[in-house]
Amino acid sequence: MNTKISAVIISKNAERTIGRTLRSLSNFDEVVILDTGSTDNTMKIAQSYHNVKLFQAAFNGFGKSKNDAANLAQNDWIFSIDSDEVITPGLIKSLRQLRFQFLPNT
């Protein structure tokens, strides 16, 4: 059994930062982006990453929009990150260790 984590992001007009964020998430099998009305190149940049699933919706507040993005994810574990944040290699290592701690009978 392999427990996977989906990264989820809500975005709007994040072309200046989204590439850096997505590069830092390259180890994730699935990155869900819920775009809430970008008029810049955010969606074009996001589409260039193989592990990104891009969706569009109206912005309904941060909490609801983050929950909507999480509901689009395929994996049971969700890592929520903002479109201007970067995950560090140390955090990726810690997440990998946590993932295996939750596996039964391994």
FILOTOR-607937 format. One record per residue: residue number from 0; residue in one letter; x, y, z of N, C-alpha, C, O, CB in turn. Coordinates in steps of 0.02 Angstrom, whole numbers, plus 50000, padded with zeros to 5 digits. Each point is the difference from the previous one (the first is absolute). Glycine has a CB too. Example, Ala and Ser with C-alpha at 12.3 -4.5 7.8 and 13.67 -1.06 7.14 Angstrom:
PT   k r   nxx   nyy   nzz  caxx  cayy  cazz   cxx   cyy   czz   oxx   oyy   ozz  cbxx  cbyy  cbzz
PT   0 A 50660 49716 50390 49955 50059 50000 50045 50060 50000 50052 49999 50033 49853 49942 50029
PT   1 S 50077 50112 49902 50042 50059 50003 49961 50055 50037 50025 50055 50008 50034 49913 49884
***
This chain:
PT   k r   nxx   nyy   nzz  caxx  cayy  cazz   cxx   cyy   czz   oxx   oyy   ozz  cbxx  cbyy  cbzz
PT   0 M 50042 49941 50000 49958 50059 50000 50044 50062 50000 50050 50003 50036 49858 49935 50025
PT   1 N 50074 50110 49898 50039 50061 49995 49954 50060 50013 49955 50014 49960 50126 49932 49958
PT   2 T 49930 50088 50136 49961 50059 50016 50029 50059 49963 50060 50015 50005 49908 49939 50108
PT   3 K 49990 50081 49849 50023 50058 49962 49967 50063 50027 49946 49998 50030 50072 49930 49868
PT   4 I 50016 50128 50090 49976 50065 50022 49988 50042 49938 50042 50004 49955 50021 49988 50155
PT   5 S 49879 50041 49888 49986 50049 49947 50014 50069 50027 49980 50017 50056 49932 49908 49893
PT   6 A 50123 50115 50012 50009 50070 50017 49943 50039 49968 49982 49987 49943 50145 50002 50065
PT   7 V 49843 50057 50028 49946 50041 49974 50015 50074 50008 50027 50022 50051 49891 49885 49975
PT   8 I 50064 50130 49923 50014 50072 49998 49939 50035 49973 49969 49977 49952 50155 50004 50031
PT   9 I 49858 50075 50047 49953 50045 49967 50041 50058 49973 50047 50023 50032 49854 49944 50045
PT  10 S 50081 50056 49864 50041 50052 49969 49956 50052 49965 49943 49987 49981 50149 49931 50004
PT  11 K 49936 50141 50009 49972 50053 49958 50057 50049 49986 50029 50029 50045 49854 49958 50005
PT  12 N 50131 50020 49886 50052 50048 49977 50066 49990 50037 50027 50047 50030 49882 50034 49942
PT  13 A 50116 49858 50026 50061 49982 50037 50058 49986 49953 50045 49962 50017 49884 49992 50074
PT  14 E 50071 50075 49849 50051 49984 49951 50071 50014 50025 50047 49967 49978 49870 50057 49934
PT  15 R 50092 50024 50133 50067 50016 50025 50028 49948 50047 50060 49996 50009 49910 50123 49978
PT  16 T 49986 49840 50044 50024 49954 50052 49982 49926 49987 50033 49956 50027 49956 50138 50051
PT  17 I 49962 49893 49880 49974 49931 49994 50052 49952 49973 50001 49941 50020 49886 50107 49962
PT  18 G 50156 49974 49973 50052 49956 49972 50047 49975 50054 50017 49941 50002 49975 50120 49890
PT  19 R 50030 49983 50151 50044 49982 50055 49965 49951 50047 50030 49952 50023 50028 50160 49968
PT  20 T 49880 49902 50024 49961 49956 50043 49994 49931 49970 50012 49950 50034 49924 50148 50010
PT  21 L 50047 49898 49892 49990 49935 49967 50065 49962 49992 50000 49938 50004 49903 50110 49936
PT  22 R 50152 49987 50048 50065 49965 49998 50015 49966 50066 50027 49945 50002 50014 50138 49914
PT  23 S 49940 49951 50138 50014 49971 50066 49955 49940 50015 50013 49961 50046 50023 50151 49993
PT  24 L 49910 49880 49922 49953 49944 50009 50009 49946 49949 49956 49958 49990 49964 50122 50059
PT  25 S 50137 49919 49917 50011 49952 49946 50001 49928 50024 49989 49954 49960 50075 50133 49981
PT  26 N 49948 49900 50124 50000 49932 50027 49930 49974 50015 49992 49940 50015 50120 50084 50032
PT  27 F 49838 50018 49950 49932 49978 50013 49971 49970 49936 50010 50025 49946 49975 50064 50142
PT  28 D 49979 49855 49921 49967 49969 49943 49943 50042 49973 49986 50001 49940 50045 49888 50106
PT  29 E 49936 50148 49999 49942 50040 49981 50003 50067 50034 50008 50006 50060 49924 49890 49923
PT  30 V 50061 50157 49976 49993 50068 50024 49935 50026 49970 49994 50006 49939 50133 50013 50072
PT  31 V 49826 49997 50032 49936 50027 49978 50001 50076 50008 50014 50026 50054 49925 49867 49978
PT  32 I 50048 50142 49914 49994 50072 50002 49928 50019 49985 49973 49980 49948 50149 50036 50018
PT  33 L 49848 50021 50079 49934 50028 49988 50009 50074 49988 50012 50039 50046 49930 49873 50027
PT  34 D 50053 50107 49864 50010 50070 49981 49934 50037 50006 49948 49976 49977 50147 49993 49946
PT  35 T 49908 50088 50109 49939 50038 50014 49995 50065 49960 49980 50051 50026 50021 49900 50088
PT  36 G 50019 50045 49822 49989 50057 49957 50062 50036 49976 49998 50061 49991 49897 49951 50067
PT  37 S 50159 49953 49933 50061 50033 49976 49990 50031 49931 49966 49972 49957 50102 49946 50109
PT  38 T 49961 50141 49926 50000 50034 49936 50071 50007 49973 50011 50032 49948 49884 50030 50085
PT  39 D 50153 49910 50002 50070 50002 49979 50019 49930 49973 49956 49963 49977 50072 50128 50109
PT  40 N 50035 49891 49917 50024 49936 49973 50003 49944 50051 50033 49949 49988 50032 50117 49932
PT  41 T 49901 49941 50136 50001 49948 50052 49981 49932 49972 50036 49951 50011 49937 50136 50073
PT  42 M 49972 49909 49881 49976 49935 49976 50046 49972 49946 50010 49939 49997 49873 50096 50029
PT  43 K 50144 50007 49931 50047 49977 49949 50062 49970 50032 50024 49947 49979 49933 50141 49942
PT  44 I 50069 49945 50130 50059 49975 50036 49983 49933 50033 50038 49953 49996 50003 50166 50024
PT  45 A 49902 49878 50014 49980 49939 50035 49992 49941 49953 50018 49944 50018 49925 50127 50067
PT  46 Q 50032 49941 49855 49989 49946 49952 50065 49970 49975 50000 49946 49971 49895 50110 49995
PT  47 S 50160 49978 50044 50064 49975 49975 50032 49948 50048 50052 49972 49984 49965 50138 49958
PT  48 Y 49952 49877 50115 50026 49952 50049 49960 49935 49994 49939 50000 50003 50097 50093 50075
PT  49 H 50000 49851 49915 49969 49935 49987 49956 49975 50056 49953 49962 49988 50144 50013 49942
PT  50 N 49916 50045 50131 49963 49974 50057 49943 50045 50023 49969 49987 50052 50135 49958 49982
PT  51 V 49881 50107 49927 49948 50048 50019 49933 49983 49967 49997 49986 49940 50091 50102 50074
PT  52 K 49860 49914 50027 49932 49996 49976 49969 50068 50014 49996 50022 50057 49994 49851 49963
PT  53 L 49988 50160 49927 49977 50070 50005 49924 50003 49994 49971 49971 49954 50138 50069 49997
PT  54 F 49861 49995 50096 49928 50010 50001 49986 50074 50008 50042 50037 50024 49938 49847 50025
PT  55 Q 49960 50137 49933 49980 50069 50008 49934 50003 50038 49957 49957 49991 50102 50075 49903
PT  56 A 49935 50018 50148 49938 50010 50039 49999 50072 50024 50051 50034 50001 49944 49844 50035
PT  57 A 49946 50144 49983 49994 50066 50031 50030 49998 50070 50000 49948 50033 49895 50077 49900
PT  58 F 50131 50032 50088 50028 50004 50068 49942 50007 50049 49959 50047 49994 50149 50006 49963
PT  59 N 49888 49902 50091 49946 50000 50050 50028 50006 50070 49972 49972 50047 49958 49959 49877
PT  60 G 50125 50105 50084 50033 50007 50064 50057 49949 50005 49997 49948 49967 49897 50093 50087
PT  61 F 50156 49974 49986 50059 49957 50003 49983 49930 50026 50022 49950 49971 50047 50151 50048
PT  62 G 49893 49895 50034 49984 49935 50029 49962 49955 49952 50019 49943 49989 49978 50110 50122
PT  63 K 49950 49973 49859 49960 49960 49954 50040 49983 49938 49996 49943 49975 49900 50110 50068
PT  64 S 50141 49994 49931 50040 49987 49939 50053 49947 50013 50012 49957 49958 49967 50161 50004
PT  65 K 50054 49885 50096 50050 49949 50017 49966 49932 50007 50028 49949 49978 50043 50137 50080
PT  66 N 49871 49912 49973 49963 49937 50005 49979 49974 49932 50003 49940 49986 49957 50094 50128
PT  67 D 50018 50011 49842 49981 49980 49932 50060 49970 49964 49993 49950 49966 49920 50141 50031
PT  68 A 50145 49939 50011 50061 49974 49968 50017 49931 50029 50018 49955 49963 50025 50162 50018
PT  69 A 49952 49876 50084 50015 49935 50032 49952 49946 49976 50020 49942 49991 50023 50119 50110
PT  70 N 49895 49956 49887 49951 49952 49976 50015 49977 49929 49975 49947 49979 49940 50105 50095
PT  71 L 50124 49985 49889 50019 49981 49932 50059 49952 49999 50015 49969 49949 49943 50141 50011
PT  72 A 50076 49884 50096 50060 49958 50004 49980 49926 50001 49947 49982 50026 50114 50109 50036
PT  73 Q 49983 49867 49911 49988 49929 49996 50026 49962 50062 49977 49945 50014 50028 50064 49862
PT  74 N 50042 50020 50159 50032 49966 50056 49966 50016 50066 49967 50052 50007 50141 49949 49930
PT  75 D 49902 49956 50112 49968 50009 50065 50034 50054 50042 49967 50033 50041 50001 49848 49955
PT  76 W 50097 50130 49994 50037 50049 50039 50009 50063 49958 50016 49997 49941 50044 49912 50122
PT  77 I 49928 50149 49969 50001 50064 49965 50053 50045 50032 50003 50008 50061 49874 49981 49910
PT  78 F 50164 50041 49986 50049 50050 50021 49979 50066 49967 50007 50008 49940 50088 49905 50073
PT  79 S 49880 50133 50026 49977 50065 49974 50057 50050 50003 50033 50008 50051 49849 49968 49987
PT  80 I 50129 50056 49906 50054 50049 49994 49975 50059 49959 49959 49992 49956 50130 49916 50052
PT  81 D 49936 50151 50008 49981 50060 49962 50041 50006 49937 50054 49971 49994 49912 50086 50112
PT  82 S 50009 49981 49847 50032 50006 49934 50064 50041 50002 50035 50006 49950 49853 49984 49999
PT  83 D 50129 50038 50109 50063 50038 50006 50047 49968 50050 50048 50032 50023 49890 50072 49947
PT  84 E 50049 49833 50048 50043 49965 50048 50042 49948 49963 49983 49977 49946 49933 50041 50146
PT  85 V 50140 49964 49940 50045 49950 49972 50013 49948 50054 50018 50017 50056 50036 50066 49865
PT  86 I 49938 49854 50061 50014 49945 50047 50076 49986 49997 50029 49996 49946 49853 49955 50039
PT  87 T 50148 50041 50072 50072 49988 50004 50016 49926 49994 49957 49958 50014 50056 50145 50057
PT  88 P 50048 49880 49909 50019 49929 49998 49994 49967 50069 49982 49941 50004 50096 50086 49903
PT  89 G 49935 50010 50146 49993 49972 50067 49928 49982 50017 49987 49949 50032 50111 50118 50003
PT  90 L 49855 49975 49943 49930 49984 50011 49978 49940 49959 49961 49959 50024 50017 50162 50001
PT  91 I 50046 49874 49914 49984 49941 49959 50025 49937 50034 49965 49949 50002 50042 50121 49893
PT  92 K 50054 49933 50133 50027 49942 50035 49957 49982 50061 49986 49941 50012 50129 50090 49950
PT  93 S 49863 50019 50075 49957 49988 50058 49933 49970 49979 49975 49955 50033 50081 50140 50027
PT  94 L 49916 49930 49886 49936 49973 49976 50007 49927 49978 49956 49959 50013 50010 50156 49951
PT  95 R 50089 49870 50004 50012 49930 49980 50003 49955 50061 49972 49945 49999 50090 50093 49899
PT  96 Q 49971 49984 50154 50005 49960 50061 49931 49992 50033 49984 49945 50023 50134 50095 49993
PT  97 L 49842 50013 49985 49933 49996 50029 49956 49953 49960 49961 49962 50029 50051 50153 50014
PT  98 R 49994 49887 49892 49958 49958 49958 50008 49927 50018 49951 49963 50001 50057 50121 49907
PT  99 F 50052 49895 50107 50012 49930 50014 49979 49983 50072 49985 49941 50013 50108 50059 49904
PT 100 Q 49905 50047 50127 49978 49987 50068 49926 49982 50003 49978 49965 50045 50111 50113 49997
PT 101 F 49872 49946 49909 49928 49988 50000 49982 49935 49964 49941 49981 49999 50042 50142 50005
PT 102 L 50065 49844 49966 49984 49938 49964 49992 49942 50048 50044 49989 50042 50019 50054 49859
PT 103 P 49882 49921 50095 49992 49942 50044 50041 49941 49977 50008 49988 49940 49878 50051 50087
PT 104 N 50141 49924 50020 50034 49936 49988 50056 50005 49947 50003 49957 49956 49892 49987 50076
PT 105 T 50148 50105 49972 50055 50004 49952 50066 49991 50035 50052 50002 49967 49881 50073 49962
***
